[in-house]
Structure formats: structure tokens, C-alpha cells
Amino acid sequence: MPGKRTSINPPEANRLCKRCEIQESLVVIRAEPLCRDCFTRYVHTKVAKRMETFRVRYSGIGQQRKLLLPISFGVSSVTLLHVLNHHLGLQQEKTGRTGFDLHVVHVDTSDVEDNTAGAALMHVVQKRYPRHTYSSILLSDVYDSEEALSVLNMLEPETNKAIEKHTALHDRLSALLASLPSATSRADMVQILRTRLAVRFAKLHGCEAILWGDSTTRLAERTLAETAKGRGFALPWNTADGESPHGLAFYYPMRDLLKKELIAHADLAQPPLAPLLWEENRKVAVSTKNVTIDELMARYFETVEKDYPSIVANVVKTTGKLKAPVTSADDTACGLCHMPLIEPRFQVEQRCDGQSKDSMQVEAPRALELSLCYGCARTMPEDTGLLP
Amino acid sequence: MAPHICQLCNTSRAQILRPKNHARICAPCFIDIFEREIAETITSTNLFQPGERIAIGASGGKDSTVLASVLKTLNDRHAWGLDLVLLSIDEGITGYRDHSLDAVKRNSVEYDLPLKIVSYEELYGWSMDQVVAQIGKKGNCTYCGVFRRQALDRGAAMLGVGHVVTGHNADDVAETVLMNLLRGDLPRLGRATSILTSTPSATMSKTDSEAKGGEVTITNVKRSKPLMYAYEKEIVMYAHYKKLDYFSTECIYSPEAFRGSARTLIKNLERIRPESILDVVRSGIDMAKLVPNAEGQPKGAVEAVVRNEVEDEAEGGCGGSNAKEVVSEMAQMEQKLRQDERAEEAGTETEIKLPSKVLDGQRPDRDVNPDLLPVAALTTHIQGQTHGRQAQTDGQQLPSDIRTVTIRTKQEKKSSRKATRDAPPPKQKLGQCERCGYLSSQAVCKACMLLEGLNKARPRTGIEVG
């Protein structure tokens, strides 16, 4: 059942852990029964392997490297924080210093999105792992800059009111989301804006890379969802470790762990991670109208992950083999998701060619500035000419 | 609610809600725009040459019927001068194919197009009924599949036609893209979205083919899918409004668990956002450019993609499998992946120099995953991800003068595991089957191998079917 956190496998309770052969096993991971300690070690090792580039020896003395960790209070990002916290503790013990500093940020979307964590859990998390820096920002902050302003003006000039700053920003965000035709577009837009905001925040605070908490399962979901949205061209940039077109490196240290493994780990960690987690309220019977493409893929992989976890891992591995084309700084980037456009696809001008019901009065020079990729052209407010 | 007016002609009442984009239009406008979009696809990709001979792969089902009707209409309307002929394959399954063949015959009369029916019996000396009588009901799907792959090409060659068109639609291509993502099959992913595929000789220079006397051999038949951007639902609609005559031969029950899974996803996607089918196709096309080729470089835009013997496209019509087989394909793959993973972790992966001969009669598939191979050698399975699809040809001894398949020579030199992972996929030489001349990466193509097995066991007295 979605959301249920049962990890203890009663039939396995009497078997010995396969790795240490001393303790009783509590979970079965990829057909191997493991005890609590070995399992915890398994999770920590998988993450540590991916953090090789941030070992103490690679950081200059006096130059502390900074990494951003966006947290959603879901099991994956919280586990990442938990593991990294431990990891840094070990580094400190062994060498007297750490390979990097963590800045944890929460992008709060609760004012525009249903079913998402608010900032309340931040205090709990901060209390448990006090050594790091913590910030909470609103998604509407994405409008807090000259650059972002022009984008919005293009779309919704009528809704651009001059009110008190935060209310104004919030209103603009709400208006943008309200103008989108479907739940999928809204979810997509929120995702894109959240990434952009995280990138800007990271740059502002001198972070050299962003550590995303995405699990294997989430990466597989993302692969199929982005394919279904028309962003196949950007898959290597959306899922691979390394430099991203945003000008920062993206890493996914949890990419070798399945969601269900993380759920099991959350229960077995000491102390358990449950108080730090936000329980996702997955409505079981949602009418097809409101299911988004992302949710569709999430449900799909939840099922596949149960019986065929290696297939999930294989999807991610395969996507990792796609080679991103070589791009230069001169290439046009999509105005919304910032991915490089090899062949500039859609000029926003096309959409506002007078057929639109909203008849946006856009001056021609502004219109030509914004190019969109195929996928973003889908998400943006549609050309309403053909619809009643 | 007031009746809607057609959004295209603004005159008639709109009877149709278009699946592709929910536009409200009238039937005549729908027929018109459907045909125009296909014409656009054909002209923008330069699919056909003026005066070219085209064989339409006709199964009697909705896709090929609509394809034939539209091509005929467009050919006349735009004076492309194409020489169209219907090509139908008769597997020799009594009570199944006969009905759809009747539909094709009717189509032939209706559109005034010549029809050529090519039977397995005539091509290989065995009809499916005879094969089943010989080997029983298990594994017969393999024979049918292998034979069918070659049948279209061979049939076309018999007609002297160098270009075959099939009715693959957007839903088919989208399914194939998702399926190959799920299976982790990058090379097939790269080929799935090409509108035109050809065998290597078709890309030979003109002088070469002229030297051969301009003859069409089975090694230079092109294949294309003009309906690639047409929605399945719209094809059904078109057939309905034009009152086309077809026989439903759709195998709804797909033998492959991956394709079935992908099909469900596509249907759900369509419900959420109808444009997503084309979005998947578009993504597939873009991803194909990112698939590294043999040298490890991204392919870039490839126009005429080269096929190999194993057919990549959806070949429907085989209804012979049962539920157990379906589930087991995913389970099989899961097992295999797990084994490989465990071996990798346990460090039992070693560099083994493989003999250039192929073990166990298995054809080393080009799609073999480099990481898995050394481990695979330990378990004596060379198959990559196409494990479940190819039959074990027991007891087949390969001739010793096998054409070199240069697998792994690059990898043998590399010592680290990491390098193995990044090694380019194995190179395979595409040569010709020494028996029939069909394109194959081995000395003897799969069909000939299967036939050899069948013929050896054939009783002296003929089998009466019927």
C-alpha cells in the first residue's frame, strides 16, 4: 500500500543475516536477508561511494567547499541528510575537519500546492542535525529578480499587480499556475521553478553543487515522465551526476538505493527517522482527470519496484549511458527549464499569434526573446485558438 | 448546449472530437486533415522518390488498410507517380489468416492495386500449421516471428520492389520507445523512432547498385512507416468515416510483458494528456540522437537508420502465448540482472577471453551490455537483454568457418572494471547468410538455422494439412 512503512519481514525473522552471519535478519534486500547493522552499513556505503569527490583530502585547508541539499521532508532527502550528517561526523573524527559544509534548504510550496510539507518540520530536523546551515524559502521567491520578472510579464500582463512584495510574488505565482491547463502542467511548472530557485539559491550562497535526494526509483520515474512530456532530449542533464546546464553540478548520491529500501531504513535507523518525515497522503482513488504524468509514473514504478527492483535500476543505468551533446555557452537555452536547445524549437511569439483567446498584447521584440523547448511549450499556457 | 461548429471549415456541425488535440471538427474536415498530415509527413521527410515502386505490407488489419487507402488517395491527388502494390504474408494458419487475407483481397479490388501474397510455404517450404504439427505448440511463436521478419523483405525482392511501407502508427512507436527504456535496450531505442530504415546495401552508392544490374535483392529493401505520427484512435476513426473494409487481426494480448506494460502506460498517458503520445515519439527521436554508437560517440541526426536481422518493430498477430509466459519475461530479466549485479559486487567478474566462435549456438546480440558480458560468460549465456525472445537452438553445431564476430577485442585489453563499463558496445560485422544471402551477423541466418532443424526431422511422407 502506498505510504505504508512496513519493512520488517516476518518470515525472515529467523534467518541469519547473510553478510555478518551473526545477527538475525530484519529485512530482505534484493533477495539477501540483512540485519539492522549490515543494512544500515549498506545504505551508508552506497551514498559514500557517490561522495568520493568530496573527501577531506580534496578540500583545501581554509577553503571550505559548500554543497546545497534541498530537502522536501520525504524519505529520500531526509535519509540523505541523515547519512551525510553521519559521514561528516566520521570525517571530523578521523581528520579533524570535513570535506564540505552542508547547507540545507527547503523550498516551501504549500501556499500554491496541495499535499506538500510546510516548513514546520524544519525545526525538528534542525534540532537533530545541528551542525549544518538551514534555510526555508518560498517558491514565489523565484519571481524576486529582474530576470524572472520579464518571463512572467510575457504571459500574464493583466495579473501583474503592484502590491506588497510577498503577496505580489505569491499572487503572480498563483496566477501563473491558474493559467495552466492541467494538473500535469502545474506540477511540471512547480518542479521546474523549484529547480531554478534552488540553483539561484546555491549560487547566492556559494555552493558549488546541489545534492538531490532522488532515489533510483525516483530517477526511473523522472526518466519516463520527462520522456512522456517531450523532454527526452534533456534526459542526460536531468538525471546524470555532474555539471548541469544550470552552471552548477548536480549530484544524486541516493541513486543506487530504491525507495522501498529507504523506507525500510527509515524505520531501522537509530533513532528512527519517522518524526522528521512528512507522510505523503496518496489519495488512493483519484479520478483520472487529476492524476499527473509524474504521479502515473510514480505509481507504475512503485509496482515494478516491488517485484522487479533490478529492472528499475536498469532503467536508470540505461539512461546514464545516453551521451549529452556538447554545448557551448552561446547556445540558446529554453526560457523555462534552461536546458540547452540544440535547434531552437518554439518561439513564444508563435503562441501569441492573435488566435489566443486571452489576446495578450505582447510587443514583438519581447516575444522573440524567449525560446522554449518542446516539453516546456507543452506546459506553458496553451494556444487556446482551437478550443471552445 | 449549443451544437459546436467545426473549427476548420466553420460551416458544418462538429461531430468529432479529435483524439490528437481535442479539436472539434466535422467528418469531412477530419478526413481532409488526416490525409494532409500524412502527406506532410511524407513530403517533409522525402520518404518517396517520384515513380518509385512501393510495396504496402498488408495484413488486412486497420493500419495497413488505412495506409493503403491513404497512399492511393494521395498518390492520385498529388500525382506522385508511385507504383503501389499490396504485399501480404500468409503464415499458413488455417482459420486465422484466411479471413484477413480475404479482406486484403477485397482491398486490392477496391483500390485497384495489384496484390501479391507470399506464403511461408513458398518461401521456406513450411507453413505454420506444418511447423506446429512438427514441433508442437511450444516455441512455434519463435519460428513465426523469425520467418515473418524476413518474409516481407523476401516478398518485396520477389516483386522487384525496393521499398516496403508498413502501417506502424504513433501508438506503436511510443510503446516501443517506452518498452526499450524499460528493457534498457539503447540500440533498439535508437532505431525505434526512425521513419525510414534500410539495410546497409541500400545505402550503397548508385554506381554499385547499377553494377549489380539495378537488381533488387533482399539485402537492399528499405522500410518506412508513413503513419508514424498518426494516432491509433484516429486511424480507427478514419477507417470508420471512410467506411473502409478491414479485419481485426490485432493481437491485444502481447506476448511480451514489457510491451504489454508499455502499452498500458501509453493508454493511461493518453487519458491524462492526449498529446503525450506524440511527445513520447518526439522524445524518442531526440534520445536516439544521444545514443552512443559503436565508437562511443553520440549518433547525431541519422536519416536512414540501418536495421539488422532482428526486427525492431512491433509485429503483431501472434496470439499463441499464455499468461505464464507473459509474466515470466520480466521475472527472467530481473533474475538475470540480479545475478549479474551480485557477481559484479562479489568481484567474481573477470576478464575472460572469449573464443571468436559463439557458444551454444547463440547469436551474440549487438545489444549485449558490455558490463554483463564477462559475467555472462561464466554463466554460459551470452544473450544481452533479449534473453527471453530467442529460442535455444539445441544441438546446433555451427560451421567452423564462422564469419568473425569481433566481440570484446577492445575489452580484453582493458584491465579495470570501470573501463569495461565505459567500453563501446561490441562490433558486429553484418554479412550475408551463406545459404540464402539474407542479411545476418552470422554465417547462417536464424531462419536457415531453424529450417535446418525442421528439415532434418521432417518425415519422408508429406504432412497433409487441412
Chai-1 contact restraints between the chains, C-beta under 6 A:
chainA,res_idxA,chainB,res_idxB,connection_type,confidence,min_distance_angstrom,max_distance_angstrom,comment,restraint_id
A,T184,B,R273,contact,1.0,0.0,6.0,A-B,restraint_1
A,T227,B,V280,contact,1.0,0.0,6.0,A-B,restraint_2
A,T227,B,S283,contact,1.0,0.0,6.0,A-B,restraint_3
A,A228,B,L269,contact,1.0,0.0,6.0,A-B,restraint_4
A,A228,B,S276,contact,1.0,0.0,6.0,A-B,restraint_5
A,A228,B,V280,contact,1.0,0.0,6.0,A-B,restraint_6
A,K229,B,D279,contact,1.0,0.0,6.0,A-B,restraint_7
A,G230,B,D279,contact,1.0,0.0,6.0,A-B,restraint_8
A,G230,B,R282,contact,1.0,0.0,6.0,A-B,restraint_9
A,G230,B,S283,contact,1.0,0.0,6.0,A-B,restraint_10
A,G232,B,S283,contact,1.0,0.0,6.0,A-B,restraint_11
A,G232,B,D286,contact,1.0,0.0,6.0,A-B,restraint_12
A,G232,B,M287,contact,1.0,0.0,6.0,A-B,restraint_13
A,F233,B,D286,contact,1.0,0.0,6.0,A-B,restraint_14
A,T288,B,R271,contact,1.0,0.0,6.0,A-B,restraint_15
A,I293,B,I272,contact,1.0,0.0,6.0,A-B,restraint_16
A,L296,B,N268,contact,1.0,0.0,6.0,A-B,restraint_17
A,Y308,B,M330,contact,1.0,0.0,6.0,A-B,restraint_18
A,Y308,B,E334,contact,1.0,0.0,6.0,A-B,restraint_19
A,S310,B,E334,contact,1.0,0.0,6.0,A-B,restraint_20
A,S310,B,L337,contact,1.0,0.0,6.0,A-B,restraint_21
A,S310,B,R338,contact,1.0,0.0,6.0,A-B,restraint_22
A,I311,B,E334,contact,1.0,0.0,6.0,A-B,restraint_23
A,N314,B,G184,contact,1.0,0.0,6.0,A-B,restraint_24
A,N314,B,L337,contact,1.0,0.0,6.0,A-B,restraint_25
A,T318,B,G184,contact,1.0,0.0,6.0,A-B,restraint_26
A,T318,B,L186,contact,1.0,0.0,6.0,A-B,restraint_27
A,K321,B,L186,contact,1.0,0.0,6.0,A-B,restraint_28
A,L322,B,L290,contact,1.0,0.0,6.0,A-B,restraint_29
A,K323,B,L290,contact,1.0,0.0,6.0,A-B,restraint_30
A,K323,B,P292,contact,1.0,0.0,6.0,A-B,restraint_31
A,K323,B,P298,contact,1.0,0.0,6.0,A-B,restraint_32
A,P325,B,P298,contact,1.0,0.0,6.0,A-B,restraint_33
A,Y374,B,R282,contact,1.0,0.0,6.0,A-B,restraint_34
A,L386,B,Q7,contact,1.0,0.0,6.0,A-B,restraint_35
A,L386,B,A23,contact,1.0,0.0,6.0,A-B,restraint_36
